[in-house]
């Protein structure tokens, strides 16, 4: 892409402008790498330093307003993460996760393939309803993780499965925020996407869970598994399930009955779930759960603030445009390769950001195909951004859910499913005209 | 090397954070200062939008309506600027109308800052300038460069999904603060929907015959340098587009899509008797392909990234090193508005709107925007 950028400059003025923007990009990357790996700053702080380096080298000093404004870009996401994390800790303490895990295994252990596919749908469900992979991983993802681990699937594969479940849930209908962002950029209403998105996400989801999990689930010894499960508190199943029911019902109701149930927002829904758990379980220790959850989530929340600053600085200095132009400058033969690589790589910043910054120009570059199919496919490819470090929202939280500190070993397990997702996306981009019949 | 914290370092970091917050707050508060709009010779009266929908009174969404009455009765035209406050040619055109236009027949109503709360902040991660300065013969005029959306201070949080009330259309959650996705508006809705309802009510109560909503779009956006017309307004818009082409102004004509809801050209046309029009000019400072983002880009429209994109065939408007300066964009809007008044008077002779004093494209390109901005008293 850099080659494309440099060869695209045709006048001395353009070369100078490109030089400044390229220098800013290089400085941002170098400061981030040195700060996080050599100096071992927290990643969020390394990003702040990188953002300031980018503005300094561009002759803009340290523009406080821009740094603060960019840092607040993900405030809503940060609130979702904080409350979802507390919710997950609370339902761990209450025994809800153990209870559901035990029930699912008892009922379905004889059909492991079916069990795994149903678990994948369960892991995807909150993402399908809210459009947030983080919400999925930290709610039903935690339940599914408990079941998978108890079935004997290693923690790393388990984390990879729920991470993929979270991001595919984010893309699956009825709610797909990345495609809404892409559609918003070209005034394409969110209509007709249901079947295309199902056709793209479900095969990828079932492949992922069977590829990573099935080999560990053959000849299950249910007695041994039940022996490994922690004791479930002696209260009614309804009480144990009530926090999840509250969250699930509110998630669905706010989407299904918009005129009747007000839009509460994910943070408030999770808080209502937390309050329900406090009143229905004596095992819940709310202050401990809050402290533990925030401690676990703080690094990611810091990264989101830092990422917000970097995006603002990239926009301010022209680096963002440089990257987009570079991607669009690729010869048409390489355009699909550019889509397959640049959209997931830009997801290091965020899947939503990638959909907005690159998804819209690529959709415009591909006008002439079926825009709904292309938009759906681009959103599918953008979802992989939620696996890309350092943000890797779906991946890092999935690792935390199963208790793995090193996210990179989870990322390795996600490579093949992620490649399958990208290939499915590219296939639909190339042959979009042939899939118009999916639009109902 | 590892970093360990203790209570002292926590205290220091907290103090530094507070100092940064205070300093940053000062720059954000600059956006709360109102723009100066000078009453021109044609202005007869200034009203507030809250007079048409009481739910807007004493809210951040209430905004000024400038009424310019001609000596002879005729039709009524409404011009909306600042529906999107990050599209400066829209509200600058409206301001130039207020400060220069003199209706001879009928009435011209102008809302220069339709989404006033959107002028009080910038979109996070867009790195927009906070404002820009226009030089004049007597000094400078400063105008804010705002956000596409209502300020979250006034309307927050966004839902996960924005569901347009009257159609059920689903859009990403942040669109809930986009005024041009909120029409016709709702009395019990959010602030943005209330502003939309105020405008709809104004059109109904005052029998506005013609409504023109002024916008800008990024050069890679397909609907650009274009008129978008509701089906009832299409014959008039077609004549206007033809006349503008004959005058050397290249402009497209698009029908208002029936399935794209919440926009002025669709909902005002469907829910009121007005002839609803929306116009777009090319503004690179809101595009995704732009280079450095600053005041100069907003004013000159010059951007090397867009020059390259044009060479790659990725744009929907011609683009070269000359860019698309604000003078050109405002001039296009005002010349088109003038043409609309002429054609409207021909097609609806029983209720004409005739306006003098509108600066046209060639006037503005020759004399600059500053020549048409009045000196505040």
Contacts between the chains, C-beta under 8 A, distances in Angstrom:
chain1	res1	chain2	res2	distance
A	8	B	308	5.2
A	8	B	311	7.9
A	8	B	312	7.9
A	9	B	304	7.9
A	9	B	308	7.7
A	10	B	308	7.7
A	10	B	311	7.4
A	11	B	321	7.7
A	13	B	304	6.8
A	13	B	321	7.8
A	14	B	304	4.6
A	14	B	307	7.1
A	14	B	308	7.1
A	17	B	291	6.0
A	17	B	292	7.6
A	17	B	304	4.8
A	18	B	304	7.4
A	20	B	292	7.8
A	21	B	291	6.3
A	21	B	292	7.4
A	39	B	1	6.4
A	40	B	1	5.8
A	40	B	2	6.1
A	40	B	3	7.2
A	41	B	3	7.0
A	42	B	3	7.4
A	58	B	292	7.4
A	64	B	20	6.6
A	64	B	23	5.6
A	64	B	24	5.2
A	64	B	27	6.9
A	65	B	24	5.9
A	65	B	27	4.1
A	65	B	28	6.9
A	65	B	130	7.7
A	66	B	127	5.9
A	67	B	24	8.0
A	68	B	20	7.0
A	68	B	21	7.6
A	68	B	24	4.0
A	68	B	28	7.9
A	69	B	24	8.0
A	69	B	28	7.8
A	69	B	122	6.4
A	69	B	124	5.3
A	69	B	125	7.8
A	69	B	127	8.0
A	70	B	124	6.1
A	70	B	125	5.4
A	70	B	127	7.6
A	72	B	124	5.6
A	73	B	124	3.7
A	73	B	125	4.5
A	76	B	157	6.1
A	76	B	158	6.7
A	79	B	157	7.9
A	130	B	160	5.3
A	131	B	160	5.6
A	131	B	161	7.1
A	132	B	160	7.3
A	175	B	160	6.5
A	175	B	161	5.6
A	175	B	170	7.9
A	177	B	160	7.3
A	177	B	161	7.8
A	177	B	172	5.5
A	177	B	173	7.3
A	180	B	161	7.4
A	180	B	170	7.2
A	180	B	171	5.9
A	180	B	172	3.6
A	180	B	175	8.0
A	181	B	172	5.2
A	183	B	171	7.8
A	184	B	171	6.3
A	184	B	172	5.6
A	184	B	175	6.2
A	185	B	221	7.8
A	185	B	288	7.7
A	186	B	221	7.2
A	186	B	222	6.9
A	187	B	223	7.1
A	187	B	257	7.5
A	187	B	260	5.7
A	189	B	169	5.5
A	189	B	170	7.7
A	189	B	171	7.4
A	189	B	259	5.7
A	189	B	260	5.6
A	189	B	261	7.2
A	190	B	169	7.2
A	190	B	170	4.3
A	190	B	171	6.2
A	191	B	169	7.4
A	191	B	170	7.9
A	191	B	259	6.6
A	254	B	159	7.5
A	254	B	160	7.8
A	255	B	160	7.5
A	255	B	161	6.5
A	258	B	163	4.5
A	259	B	165	7.6
A	263	B	159	3.4
A	263	B	160	7.3
A	265	B	157	4.8
A	265	B	158	7.9
A	265	B	159	6.7
A	265	B	160	7.4
A	266	B	160	6.6
A	267	B	157	7.7
A	308	B	124	6.7
A	308	B	125	6.3
A	311	B	125	4.4
A	312	B	124	7.0
A	312	B	125	5.0
A	312	B	126	7.8
A	312	B	127	5.2
A	313	B	127	7.6
A	315	B	125	6.3
A	315	B	126	6.1
A	315	B	127	4.0
A	315	B	293	5.6
A	316	B	127	3.7
A	316	B	292	7.0
A	316	B	293	5.5
A	316	B	294	7.8
A	317	B	292	6.0
A	318	B	290	7.2
A	318	B	291	3.5
A	318	B	292	4.1
A	318	B	293	7.3
A	318	B	305	7.1
A	320	B	288	7.5
A	321	B	288	7.2
A	321	B	289	5.2
A	321	B	290	4.7
A	321	B	291	4.9
A	321	B	303	7.7
A	321	B	305	4.3
A	322	B	291	7.1
A	322	B	305	7.1
A	324	B	288	5.5
A	324	B	289	5.3
A	324	B	305	7.8
A	325	B	289	5.7
A	325	B	305	5.0
A	325	B	308	5.5
A	325	B	309	6.2
A	328	B	289	7.4
A	328	B	309	6.7
A	328	B	312	6.0
A	328	B	314	5.5
A	329	B	308	7.2
A	329	B	312	6.1
A	353	B	125	7.6
A	356	B	288	7.6
A	357	B	288	5.9
A	360	B	220	7.9
A	360	B	288	6.1
A	361	B	220	6.2
A	361	B	288	5.7
A	361	B	289	6.7
A	361	B	314	7.2
A	364	B	220	5.5
A	364	B	221	7.8
A	364	B	222	7.3
A	364	B	314	7.0
A	365	B	314	6.3
A	367	B	222	7.4
